[in-house]
Amino acid sequence: MDQDDLRTFVEVADAGGVSPAARRLGVSKSIVSRRLARLEEELGVQLLSRTTRGAALTEAGATFREHASRVAAELDAAHEALALDGELRGRIRIAAPLSFGPSHVAPVLAELARRHPKLHVHAVYSDRFVDLVGEGFDAAVRLGNLPDSSLVARRICAIHGKLVASPAYIAGHGAPQTPDDLSMHEALMQGTESWHLTDRGKTFLVHPRGRFKADNGAALLAAALAGLGIAALPDFLIDPYVTSGALTPVLTEYPPPEAGLFVVRPPGAFPPRKVRMLIEIFVEHFGHGG
C-alpha cells in the first residue's frame, strides 16, 4: 500500500473533500483523485462517496480512516526516529497573525527552512482565528491571552502594549487622565471589544467607543498616526513611533495587562519533531517566556 495514497485519503477525510485536501497537500485535484482510486482498487471497497459539497466517508471509509490515521502517525514517528541526523523532511503548515507575522514570524520561518533544506515550510498569514485541526495546520503563532481549548500551547515570551494617540489628536481633544475619561474620546478598535487595563496589578474592563474599526493592528496604527483617536497596541508595532514622537503614550498608570506570544499545536502527547524544532527556534529568537 502506497504511503502517499494512504496520507492523501487521511487528508481528504479530514478536509471533507478533494479540493481542500489538494490545497493542503500542494498537489493537483487529479493527483488526489488518482491516489484515492488506486487505494480503493487495492482495498476492494469504496471509501468515499462523492457529494455536491465534497466527499463523505462511507461506512468502510470511516472504519479505515482510524487505521489509516494511526498508520500515517506511526510512519511519521518511524521517519523521525531514522532522521536523528537533524534532517527534517516533509511539510510543516503554520498559521500566523497578519500584524505580527510578516515582520516577526517570517524571519524565524526563513531560518527554520535554511537549517532544514528538505523541510517544506508553508505559512498562512491572517488575523482570523484558524481551526488548526479542521484546516490541517501543524501549529499556529498566537498573541494575547489564550482562551481555554484542547490545543497544546507553549508560551514563548511576554508581549506588552500601551494606549497611544498622536500629538495632533491630543492637541485637539486633550489626553485622558483617568480610564473613565475614555468614554469622551474616540477609540480605535478591532471590534466592539472591551479594553483590559491594570491598576496596581489588578485588571479591570473599560468599554470605549469609536467610529474607526479594523481587524488588523497595522490598520489601527495607521489610524492612530493620522490622529483619529486612541489605540491600544502592542509595543512591537508602536515602539518606533513612540521613540520618534509620532505617537504619545496616554494613561501610562493604567497599562494593558501583559500578554504572551504562544505557539499552539493540535492535542497529542508527543508533538512531531518538526513542531518541536519550530518551538525551539521561536524560543531561540524571542527568549524564554515560561
C-alpha positions in Angstrom: 0.0 0.0 0.0 1.5 3.3 -1.1 2.2 5.8 1.7 1.2 8.8 -0.4 -2.2 7.1 -1.2 -2.8 6.5 2.5 -1.9 10.0 3.6 -4.0 11.5 0.8 -7.0 9.6 1.9 -6.5 10.8 5.5 -6.2 14.4 4.2 -9.4 14.1 2.1 -11.3 12.6 5.1 -10.1 15.4 7.4 -10.6 18.2 4.9 -14.0 16.9 3.7 -13.3 17.0 0.0 -10.8 16.6 -2.8 -10.3 20.3 -3.4 -9.4 21.3 0.1 -7.2 18.2 0.5 -5.3 19.1 -2.7 -4.7 22.6 -1.4 -3.3 21.2 1.9 -1.1 18.7 0.1 0.0 21.2 -2.5 -0.9 18.9 -5.4 -3.5 19.0 -8.2 -7.0 17.6 -7.7 -6.4 15.0 -10.4 -3.4 13.6 -8.4 -5.6 13.3 -5.3 -8.4 11.6 -7.2 -5.9 9.2 -8.8 -4.4 8.2 -5.4 -7.9 7.7 -4.0 -9.0 5.5 -6.9 -5.8 3.4 -6.6 -6.3 2.9 -2.8 -10.0 1.9 -3.3 -9.0 -0.5 -6.0 -6.3 -2.1 -3.8 -8.7 -2.4 -0.9 -11.6 -3.5 -3.0 -14.1 -1.2 -1.2 -15.5 2.3 -1.8 -14.0 4.7 0.9 -15.7 7.9 -0.2 -19.0 8.8 -1.7 -18.7 12.0 -3.8 -21.3 14.6 -3.0 -22.1 18.1 -4.3 -20.5 19.5 -1.2 -17.3 17.5 -1.3 -16.7 13.9 -0.2 -18.3 11.9 2.6 -16.9 8.8 4.2 -18.6 5.5 3.5 -19.0 3.1 6.4 -15.9 1.3 5.2 -14.1 4.6 4.8 -14.9 5.6 8.4 -13.5 2.3 9.7 -10.4 2.5 7.5 -9.8 6.2 8.4 -9.0 5.3 12.1 -6.5 2.7 11.0 -5.0 4.9 8.2 -4.5 7.8 10.7 -2.7 5.6 13.1 -0.5 4.1 10.3 0.3 7.6 9.0 1.3 8.7 12.5 3.4 5.6 13.1 5.2 6.2 9.7 5.9 9.8 10.7 7.3 8.6 14.0 9.4 6.0 12.2 10.8 8.6 9.8 11.7 10.9 12.7 13.4 8.0 14.5 15.5 7.4 11.4 16.2 11.0 10.8 18.1 11.8 14.0 20.9 13.3 11.9 18.9 16.5 12.2 17.3 16.3 8.7 13.7 17.3 8.9 11.6 16.2 6.0 8.0 16.6 4.8 5.9 19.7 5.3 5.0 22.0 8.2 2.0 24.2 7.8 1.8 27.2 10.2 -0.8 29.9 10.8 0.4 33.4 12.0 -1.3 36.7 12.6 -1.1 39.3 9.9 0.1 42.3 12.0 3.0 40.3 13.6 3.6 37.6 11.1 5.4 39.0 8.1 7.6 41.2 10.2 8.4 38.9 13.1 7.4 35.3 12.3 8.6 35.2 8.6 12.3 35.6 9.5 12.0 32.8 12.1 10.4 30.5 9.5 13.1 31.5 6.9 15.7 30.4 9.4 13.9 27.1 10.0 13.8 26.5 6.2 17.5 27.5 5.9 18.5 25.0 8.6 16.4 22.2 7.2 16.7 22.2 3.4 14.4 19.2 3.0 11.5 20.7 5.0 8.7 22.4 3.1 7.5 25.4 5.1 4.0 26.7 4.3 2.8 29.8 6.2 -0.6 31.4 6.1 -0.8 35.0 7.5 -4.3 36.1 8.6 -5.9 37.8 11.6 -8.8 35.4 11.5 -8.9 32.6 14.1 -8.0 29.5 12.2 -9.2 26.0 13.1 -5.9 24.1 13.4 -7.3 20.6 13.3 -10.1 21.3 10.8 -7.8 23.2 8.4 -4.8 20.9 8.7 -2.3 23.2 10.4 0.6 21.7 12.3 0.9 24.8 14.5 -0.1 28.4 14.9 1.5 31.5 16.3 -0.9 33.4 18.6 -0.7 36.7 20.6 -2.6 37.7 23.6 -4.2 35.6 26.3 -5.4 32.3 25.0 -8.9 31.0 25.6 -9.2 27.5 27.1 -9.1 24.9 24.4 -7.9 21.4 23.6 -4.9 22.8 21.8 -1.5 22.5 23.5 0.2 25.9 23.9 3.8 26.8 24.6 4.4 30.4 25.9 7.4 31.8 24.2 7.7 35.3 25.7 5.7 38.2 27.1 4.1 40.9 24.9 3.5 44.4 26.4 1.4 47.2 25.0 0.3 50.8 25.5 -2.5 53.2 24.9 -1.3 55.7 22.4 -2.5 58.7 20.4 -0.9 61.2 18.0 0.2 64.6 19.3 -2.3 66.2 16.9 -5.2 64.2 18.5 -4.1 65.2 22.0 -3.8 68.8 21.0 -7.4 68.7 19.7 -9.0 66.5 22.3 -6.8 66.5 25.3 -5.3 63.4 26.9 -7.4 61.2 29.2 -6.4 61.5 32.8 -8.4 58.5 34.1 -9.9 55.4 32.5 -13.4 57.0 32.9 -12.2 59.8 30.6 -12.0 57.3 27.7 -15.8 57.5 27.2 -15.3 61.0 25.9 -12.7 60.0 23.4 -12.5 58.3 20.0 -11.2 54.8 20.4 -9.6 52.8 17.5 -10.7 49.2 18.0 -10.7 45.8 16.4 -14.5 45.4 17.0 -16.9 46.1 19.8 -14.4 44.7 22.3 -13.7 45.9 25.9 -10.2 47.0 26.8 -8.4 45.4 29.7 -6.3 47.8 31.7 -4.5 47.4 35.0 -4.3 49.4 38.2 -1.6 48.4 40.7 -1.6 44.9 39.4 -5.4 44.5 39.2 -7.2 44.1 35.9 -10.4 45.9 35.0 -12.5 46.5 31.9 -13.4 49.7 30.1 -15.9 50.0 27.2 -14.5 52.6 24.8 -16.5 53.8 21.8 -15.2 54.8 18.4 -16.1 55.1 14.7 -12.9 53.6 13.2 -12.6 49.8 13.4 -10.3 47.4 11.7 -9.4 43.7 12.2 -5.7 44.4 11.9 -3.3 46.1 14.2 -1.3 47.8 11.4 -4.5 49.4 10.2 -5.3 50.7 13.7 -1.7 52.0 13.9 -2.2 54.0 10.7 -5.4 55.5 12.1 -3.6 56.5 15.3 -0.8 58.1 13.3 -3.5 60.0 11.3 -4.9 61.5 14.5 -8.2 59.6 14.5 -8.2 58.5 18.1 -6.6 56.4 20.9 -5.5 52.9 20.2 -4.4 50.0 22.5 -1.5 48.5 20.5 1.4 46.1 21.3 4.9 47.6 21.7 6.3 45.7 18.7 4.1 47.8 16.5 4.4 51.2 18.2 7.9 51.4 19.6 9.5 53.2 16.6 6.7 55.8 16.6 6.8 56.4 20.3 10.6 56.9 20.0 10.2 59.3 17.1 7.4 61.3 18.9 4.8 60.4 16.2 2.7 58.7 18.9 2.4 59.6 22.6 1.5 57.1 25.3 -1.6 58.0 27.4 -2.9 56.6 30.7 0.5 55.2 31.4 -0.5 54.4 35.0 -3.1 52.0 33.6 -1.3 49.8 31.1 -2.9 46.9 29.3 -2.1 43.6 31.1 0.9 41.6 30.0 0.0 39.2 27.2 2.0 36.4 25.6 3.4 35.1 22.3 2.4 31.4 22.0 3.0 28.5 19.6 -0.1 26.3 19.7 -0.4 22.8 18.2 -3.2 20.2 18.0 -3.7 17.9 21.0 -1.4 14.9 21.4 1.2 13.8 24.0 4.1 13.8 21.6 4.4 16.6 19.1 6.0 15.8 15.8 9.7 16.6 15.7 9.2 19.4 13.1 6.8 21.2 15.6 9.4 20.7 18.4 12.0 22.3 16.2 9.7 25.2 15.4 9.1 25.9 19.1 12.9 25.7 19.8 13.7 28.2 17.1 11.0 30.6 18.4 12.4 30.3 21.9 15.9 31.0 20.5 14.7 34.1 18.7 12.4 35.6 21.3 13.8 34.4 24.6 12.4 32.2 27.3 9.0 33.2 28.5 7.8 30.1 30.5 
